[in-house]
């Protein structure tokens, strides 16, 4: 059974594979560095020592120098769009030098078309550039190389026909392989991210699970301690939830948990983190919240949760909850802060103001 995952953005895709792509480009350019030597030898063998040969050798030398420079840039430059431009300039330079060399070879020599086919296939498969951009210079090179046959004097019609058929076929094949690789890598990344998201999510309510909450809490606690800012945690415990599960069944309990998590989200600030702590407990991380702020949020959260009965299978079920808070102290860890929040005194119904605002306010 095929599973469809959410597609990843281009920026996310490139950032995930940037290390592999950088190493791959450096390998490809190194291969071309070695190829410059036999290609320059072909120029020398088929030309006399005159001005055209000197120009060709200078162009080969320029391509060689740019390749060395590109390898160094891919070893230290961090700007991905800039690296993409460098790689595009490099492949255009290589194609242009190769085409000029082909045009200067004897009219009855067609061996360079094997090099052309290899170059196009290698560029499509090996260069991790967007195909919408890469195919323009490569297809233009193939078209120009086929038109060069009008100038060449092929020995037989079959030789010319083979070039006209094989070179475009190689380009199309390379494009198809590269397109498949790009799609496969995107699907693989999308599946990995979805699996990671599910591993960090509570399967019933869709909020963060205990593992993810503790990871975020540890990071935020270190940041707040470094900056000297206050941090609080909130623990919400549904009253008599075990009785509801035993009486009405776990399906009803799950519906209540989902609705409670939605109501808690509505009472939270946009940057608060909510997680399901245990069967009937939710915990909320409150960045930059003092004890007074945490108490206000606790009052608002409890009032939002118990404001209306929850409709389950046509029945209206009232829920009640106890909300406890704790604020960061010196020497606290994320676990100790959460433990103090869970063991603290709860906000009972009598302590909650009756006119509490149910709309989250910035604190």
C-alpha positions in Angstrom: 0.0 0.0 0.0 1.4 3.3 -1.1 1.6 6.1 1.6 1.6 9.7 0.6 3.5 12.1 2.9 3.5 15.8 2.9 5.9 17.2 0.3 8.9 19.1 1.5 9.8 22.6 0.4 12.8 23.2 -1.9 14.7 25.0 0.9 14.2 22.1 3.3 15.1 19.6 0.6 18.4 21.4 -0.3 19.3 22.0 3.4 18.9 18.3 4.2 21.1 17.1 1.4 23.5 20.0 1.2 26.4 18.0 2.7 26.0 15.1 0.3 25.5 17.5 -2.7 28.6 19.5 -1.9 30.7 16.3 -1.8 29.2 15.1 -5.0 29.9 18.3 -6.9 33.5 18.2 -5.8 33.8 14.6 -7.1 32.3 15.6 -10.4 34.6 18.6 -10.9 37.6 16.4 -10.0 36.7 14.0 -12.7 36.5 16.8 -15.2 39.9 18.0 -14.1 41.4 14.6 -15.2 39.3 14.8 -18.4 40.8 18.1 -19.3 44.2 16.4 -20.0 43.1 13.9 -22.7 40.7 16.5 -24.2 43.6 19.0 -24.5 45.7 16.2 -26.0 43.0 15.6 -28.7 43.2 19.3 -29.5 47.0 19.1 -29.9 46.9 16.0 -32.0 44.4 17.4 -34.5 45.8 20.9 -34.8 49.0 22.5 -35.9 50.8 24.8 -33.5 49.0 28.0 -34.4 46.8 30.6 -33.0 43.5 28.5 -32.9 45.3 25.8 -30.9 46.7 28.4 -28.5 43.3 29.8 -28.0 41.9 26.4 -27.3 44.6 25.5 -24.8 44.1 28.8 -23.0 40.4 28.1 -22.8 41.2 24.6 -21.4 43.5 26.1 -18.9 40.9 28.6 -17.9 38.4 25.8 -17.4 41.0 23.9 -15.4 41.7 26.9 -13.1 37.9 27.6 -12.6 37.4 23.9 -11.6 40.1 24.2 -9.0 38.6 27.4 -7.6 35.1 25.8 -7.6 36.4 22.8 -5.6 37.7 25.2 -2.9 34.5 27.2 -2.9 32.4 24.0 -2.3 34.8 23.3 0.7 34.2 26.6 2.5 31.3 28.6 1.1 28.0 28.2 3.0 25.7 30.2 0.7 23.8 27.5 -1.3 22.3 29.8 -4.0 25.7 31.3 -4.6 27.2 27.8 -4.9 24.4 26.9 -7.4 25.4 29.9 -9.5 29.0 28.9 -9.5 28.2 25.3 -10.5 25.9 26.6 -13.3 28.7 28.9 -14.6 31.1 26.0 -14.5 28.9 23.6 -16.6 28.2 26.4 -19.1 31.9 27.1 -19.4 32.7 23.3 -19.9 30.0 22.9 -22.5 31.1 26.0 -24.4 34.7 25.0 -24.5 33.8 21.5 -25.6 31.6 22.8 -28.4 34.2 25.2 -29.7 36.8 22.4 -29.6 34.4 20.1 -31.5 33.8 22.8 -34.2 37.6 23.2 -34.7 38.2 19.5 -35.1 38.5 18.1 -38.7 35.2 17.9 -40.5 35.5 14.1 -40.9 36.1 13.4 -37.2 33.0 12.4 -35.2 34.7 10.7 -32.2 34.0 13.8 -30.0 30.3 12.9 -29.9 31.1 10.1 -27.5 32.6 12.7 -25.2 29.6 14.9 -25.7 27.2 12.2 -24.7 29.2 11.3 -21.6 29.4 14.9 -20.6 25.6 15.5 -20.9 24.8 12.3 -19.0 27.2 13.1 -16.2 25.9 16.6 -15.8 22.3 15.5 -15.6 22.9 12.7 -13.1 25.7 14.1 -11.0 25.1 17.9 -10.6 22.5 18.5 -7.8 21.0 21.6 -9.5 17.3 22.2 -10.2 16.5 20.4 -13.4 14.4 23.4 -14.6 17.6 25.4 -14.8 20.1 22.7 -15.7 18.3 21.3 -18.7 18.4 24.6 -20.6 22.2 24.7 -21.2 22.4 20.9 -21.7 19.6 20.8 -24.2 21.0 23.8 -26.1 24.4 22.0 -26.2 22.7 18.8 -27.6 20.8 20.9 -30.2 24.0 22.8 -31.2 26.0 19.6 -31.4 23.4 18.0 -33.8 23.4 21.1 -35.9 27.2 20.8 -36.1 26.6 17.7 -38.2 25.6 20.0 -41.1 29.2 21.2 -41.1 30.7 17.8 -40.5 31.4 15.3 -43.3 30.3 12.0 -42.0 31.5 8.9 -43.8 28.1 7.3 -44.1 24.5 8.3 -43.5 24.3 5.8 -40.6 27.0 7.7 -38.7 25.1 10.9 -38.9 21.9 9.2 -38.0 23.4 7.5 -35.0 24.6 10.9 -33.6 21.2 12.5 -34.2 19.5 9.6 -32.4 21.9 8.8 -29.7 22.8 12.3 -28.4 19.2 13.4 -27.7 18.4 10.0 -26.4 21.3 10.3 -23.9 20.1 13.7 -22.8 16.5 12.6 -22.3 17.7 9.5 -20.4 19.9 11.6 -18.2 17.1 14.0 -17.5 14.7 11.1 -16.6 17.2 9.5 -14.3 17.9 12.8 -12.5 14.2 13.5 -12.2 13.6 10.1 -10.6 16.5 10.6 -8.2 15.1 14.0 -7.1 11.7 12.6 -6.6 13.0 9.6 -4.7 15.1 11.8 -2.4 12.1 14.1 -1.7 9.9 11.1 -0.9 12.5 9.6 1.4 13.0 12.9 3.2 9.3 13.4 3.5 8.8 9.9 5.0 11.7 10.5 7.4 10.2 13.8 8.6 6.8 12.2 9.0 8.1 9.3 11.0 10.1 11.7 13.2 7.0 13.8 13.7 4.9 10.8 14.6 7.6 9.6 17.1 7.4 13.0 18.8 3.6 13.1 18.8 0.9 11.7 21.1 -1.2 9.4 18.8 -4.5 10.3 20.4 -4.4 14.0 20.8 -1.8 15.0 18.2 0.1 17.2 20.7 3.7 16.6 21.7 4.5 13.5 23.7 6.6 13.2 26.8 9.9 12.7 25.0 9.5 15.7 22.7 8.3 17.9 25.6 11.4 17.1 27.7 13.7 17.8 24.7 12.0 21.2 24.1 12.0 21.9 27.8 15.7 21.2 28.3 16.5 23.5 25.4 14.3 26.3 26.6 15.5 26.0 30.2 19.1 26.3 29.2 18.3 29.4 27.1 16.3 31.0 29.9 19.0 30.4 32.4 21.6 31.8 30.1 19.6 35.0 29.5 18.4 35.3 33.1 14.7 35.0 32.1 11.8 33.4 34.0 10.2 30.2 32.9 7.2 28.3 34.2 5.4 25.0 33.7 1.7 24.1 34.0 0.2 20.7 34.6 -3.4 20.0 34.0 -5.0 16.9 35.5 -8.5 15.8 34.5 -10.6 14.9 37.5 -12.3 11.4 37.6 -11.0 10.5 34.1 -10.4 6.9 35.2 -14.1 6.7 36.2 -15.1 8.0 32.8 -13.0 5.5 31.0 -14.3 2.6 33.1 -17.9 3.7 32.8 -18.2 4.8 29.2 -15.2 3.1 27.5 -11.8 4.2 26.2 -13.3 5.6 23.0 -15.3 8.2 24.9 -12.1 8.9 27.0 -10.2 9.5 23.8 -12.8 12.0 22.5 -12.6 13.9 25.8 -8.8 14.0 25.6 -8.8 15.4 22.1 -11.3 18.1 23.0 -9.5 19.0 26.2 -6.2 19.3 24.3 -8.0 21.7 21.8 -9.3 23.8 24.6 -5.9 24.0 26.3 -4.4 25.1 23.0 -7.0 27.9 22.8 -6.0 29.1 26.2 -2.3 29.0 25.5 -0.1 31.6 24.0 1.2 31.0 20.4 4.7 30.1 21.6 3.7 27.8 24.5 4.3 24.1 24.2 1.6 21.6 25.2 2.2 17.9 25.6 0.3 14.9 27.0 2.1 13.9 30.1 0.3 10.7 31.0 -3.2 9.2 30.7 -5.2 12.1 31.9 -2.5 14.8 32.4 -1.3 17.5 30.1 1.8 19.7 30.7 2.5 23.1 29.2 5.8 24.9 28.9 5.4 28.6 29.5 8.5 30.5 28.2 9.2 33.9 29.8 6.4 33.5 32.2 6.7 34.5 35.9 4.7 32.9 38.7 2.0 35.6 38.4 1.8 35.0 34.6 1.6 31.3 35.1 -1.3 31.6 37.6 -3.2 33.8 35.1 -2.7 31.3 32.3 -3.7 28.5 34.7 -6.9 30.2 35.6 -7.7 30.9 31.9 -6.8 27.3 31.0 -9.1 25.7 33.6 -11.9 28.1 32.8 -11.7 27.2 29.1 -11.6 23.5 29.8 -14.6 23.4 32.1 -16.6 26.2 30.3 -18.8 23.8 28.3 -19.8 20.1 28.5 -18.2 17.9 25.8 -20.6 16.2 23.4 -19.9 12.5 23.0 -22.3 10.2 21.0 -25.2 12.6 21.7 -24.4 12.9 25.4 -23.2 16.0 27.2 -20.4 15.2 29.6 -19.1 17.7 32.1 -15.4 17.6 32.8 -13.4 19.2 35.6 -9.7 19.7 36.0 -7.0 20.7 38.4 -4.2 22.9 37.2 -0.9 23.3 39.0 2.1 25.5 38.1 5.7 25.9 39.0 8.3 28.6 38.2 12.0 28.1 37.5 14.3 28.3 40.5 18.1 28.2 40.7 19.4 24.7 40.2 16.2 23.4 38.6 16.3 21.0 35.7 13.4 20.4 33.3 12.4 17.3 35.2 12.6 18.8 38.6 10.5 21.8 37.4 7.9 19.5 36.0 7.9 17.4 39.2 7.3 20.5 41.3 4.5 21.6 38.9 2.8 18.2 39.2 3.1 18.2 43.0 2.1 21.8 43.6 -1.1 23.0 45.0 -3.9 22.9 42.4 -6.1 25.8 41.3 -9.5 24.7 42.6 -12.8 25.8 41.3 -13.3 28.2 44.2 -10.0 29.9 43.6 -10.6 30.5 39.9 -12.1 34.0 39.3 -15.6 33.7 37.7 -14.9 36.5 35.2 -11.6 35.1 33.9 -10.9 36.0 30.2 -11.1 32.9 28.0 -9.2 34.6 25.2 -5.4 34.2 25.5 -3.5 37.4 26.3 0.1 38.1 25.7 2.1 38.1 28.9 
